[in-house]
Amino acid sequence: MARLELRNIDKSYGAFQAIEGLNLAVEDGSFTVFVGPSGCGKSTLLRMIAGLEKITGGDLIIGGRTVNTADPIERGVAMVFQNYALYPHMTVEQNIGFALRIAGLGREEIARRVMDVAKTLQVESLLKRKPAQLSGGQRQRVAIGRAIVRNPDVFLFDEPLSNLDAELRVSMRVEIAKLHQRLRTTMIYVTHDQTEAMTLADRIVVIRAGKIEQVGTPQQLYSDPENLFVAGFIGSPRMNLLDGTTAPDGSVRLACGAVFHTTAPLPAAGTPVKLGIRPEHFTVDEGGLEIAATVDVVENLGGTRFIYGQLASGESVVIEERSERPLQRGETLSFRASPSRALLFAADGTRIRD
Ligand code: ATP
């Protein structure tokens, strides 16, 4: 059993509180991804789970045992680092087998287990090389191999793909997904990359300033964010967040001049609100909210394109469009959004639901 529980976890560095009263349960065999802006505490949290950073308050429970002060090995966790952290003077074989040697296993067993892992990660032909003789992707495989060989209950990944080029990132991302399907070991993964978070996670934990904003499946966070922060953080390009004010007739008057009709219970007339619409949720269909955007820049990705424009209010807007109609910079176009796709937020960032 490798269910993991964080109970009321605090972490302070001197007077600075990096993590505050954080509660989270990570189910056995799940793939959990921590995301959040730079400095929010993702790595600190992961390092506390790994045993590389002291826990200031609260309890860390792995497989039913409180392990706040246990050694990393005793916790049954293995971590894969962004910079791979391989021993430069050791061969691939020695790097992968290192933890087993420390554990005092016999030579034959070490050789067998190292070979199993090397086959899984397709690095058998590299066993005699040193890290300096490997590509970035190969180093990353060896780093993962070093974690797998220990047969841990929990894998911790700290931005493991961020030093790889775009193509290799995609293929290693798929490799990690396959690895999880095969091993079914609990995995916790920190990343800045939206695609990694959305594609790898069973559950995403959104962290901001040392606290959890929301925990949910990628789809829940994408289509049903609990607040403005999560709405703006999940999704790339970001959700458009348009300024508006509640009107006496129960509609929302947007700063850009458009009117949004809703059945949601709105705060008193004259209250500022935000209306969130994802770039991909604009359509050319009739009905719904209509906005006029002046085209600044068009990014054509082949199958789809992003139109970066401006509204009459001066607000920027991003619209995803699959059409191939010719567009001119400075041209003003009309776009529509279905009310069911638009999310309303109060000035304090909370969702206003229908
Ligand atoms: P990034 O995405 O940039 O890696 P992060 O979310 O992983 O950021 P952490 O590295 O966990 O953030 O840092 C959380 C906060 O704690 C930051 O404000 C950071 O400056 C602070 N911090 C981290 N390590 C220390 C330390 N050893 N001493 C003091 N403050 C620290």
Boltz pocket constraint, residues with backbone or C-beta under 6 A from the ligand:
constraints:
  - pocket:
      binder: B
      contacts: [[A, 13], [A, 16], [A, 18], [A, 36], [A, 37], [A, 38], [A, 39], [A, 40], [A, 41], [A, 42], [A, 43], [A, 44], [A, 45]]
      max_distance: 6.0
